[in-house]
Amino acid sequence: MMNYDSHNGMSRQQQAMLMDIQKLQFATLDLALYLDTHPNDPVALYRHHEYATHLKQYREAYEAEYGPLSNMTAEMGDTWRYINSPWPWEM
């Protein structure tokens, strides 16, 4: 039995997946900004690649389970599922 948050209708698993995606988005963006001024830092390059790869995997897993994260995601089904997700202000 899934536990749902009565406030936004999302399961705890869905909320946890979204939080992981947000963390990876932040880390990837932060490293990208750092790399703008330190383009030859091998550790930052490695970590950016690692985080970006994980972010892609997490997004794909989330979207396979719950539908698109944004209206820029290609819809693979025969219906527009983006409207089924909570709106940003509902999260």
Residue pairs with C-beta under 8 A, 6 or more apart in sequence:
2 11
2 12
2 13
3 11
3 12
4 10
4 11
4 12
5 11
5 12
5 15
8 15
8 86
8 90
8 91
9 86
10 18
10 86
10 91
14 62
14 65
14 66
17 58
17 61
17 62
17 65
17 66
18 62
18 91
20 58
21 55
21 58
21 59
21 62
21 69
24 51
24 54
24 55
24 58
25 55
27 47
27 51
28 48
28 51
28 52
28 55
31 44
31 47
31 48
31 51
32 48
34 41
34 44
35 41
35 44
35 45
35 48
38 44
59 69
62 69
63 69
63 73
66 85
67 81
67 82
67 84
67 85
68 75
68 81
68 82
68 85
69 85
70 82
71 82
73 82
75 81
75 82
